[in-house]
Amino acid sequence: MTKFCLTVTCPSKRGIVAAVSTFLSNNGCNITDSAQFDDPETGNFFMRVSFVPETGAALAELDEKFAEAAKPLDLDYAFHDEATKMKVVIMVSRFGHCLNDLLYRWRIGALPIEIVAVISNHMDYQKVVVNHDIPYYNIKVTKENKPQAEAAIMQVVTDTGAELVVLARYMQILSDEMCQKMSGRIINIHHSFLPSFKGANPYKQAYARGVKLIGATSHYVTADLDEGPIIEQDIIRVTHAQSNDDYVSLGRDVEAQVLARAIHAHAHHRAFLNGNKTVVFPASPGSYSSEKMG
């Protein structure tokens, strides 16, 4: 069954929901799921609607017709075919837990994405990536060649038609220029000990301080290091009886799950930038199972 979704961002005003629902109804579309949020602090309105084109309306046709209804309401909108998988480039360094988790979820169909390339500044995961029939690019980054390295990375993104870049524990800082150029299209993952435990061995630092919660944060990348709009977070409890190695192992599990959920939200067009924050609508029933997403 063909299913589309419509995403809307605009200044808050009366009549938006009525205009969207009336347009879809008049064009033979049946709404199957709808979510909206009106933010009184920013004055922004966000909406996501899933619908079935029961009379066979095409995506391009709906997009063209909706422009007339959207103009007086100042709507920033996009139509999406929910069957189309988002093209993704994954970047990784030497910690492979998130990469391996994403490869597994992609292989079993738990993530609505097409992994079109993996980029790394090391060779550690070339074999596992190539064995999945995914192109692997080794682009080394130094202080001297950083502009050239980022140009090579962006060339891969352009050539593959990637719509999203995922930093799956990629341990290089991206330039301000790249962050701005790819605004809202780069997702990162890191532990949630920041800003308390910075630098090397954060889990060792946390263990030494006897923390009781280990967490992970996934966010959009901005020029402010690790401070972009948060998409997804989670935690797990630890006790005095667990070792530093336990902290690391549990932390990796949380990081992998949080990153996968953030990608899932973005790929399903459920995550919206809202200034320094995000609006993330809950997944609709049936969009993924607990077994698949972990």
Secondary structure, 3 states (H helix, E strand, C coil): CCCEEEEEEEECCCCHHHHHHHHHHHCCEEEEEEEEEEECCCCEEEEEEEEEECCCCCHHHHHHHHHHHHHHHCCEEEEEECCCCEEEEEEECCCCHHHHHHHHHHHHCCCCEEEEEEEECCCCCHHHHHCCCCCEEECCCCCCCHHHHHHHHHHHHHHHCCCEEEECCCCCCCCHHHHHHCCCCEEEEEECCCCCCCCCCHHHHHHHHCCCEEEEEEEECCCCCCCCCEEEEEEEECCCCCCHHHHHHHHHHHHHHHHHHHHHHHHCCCEEEECCEEEECCCCCCCCCHHHHC
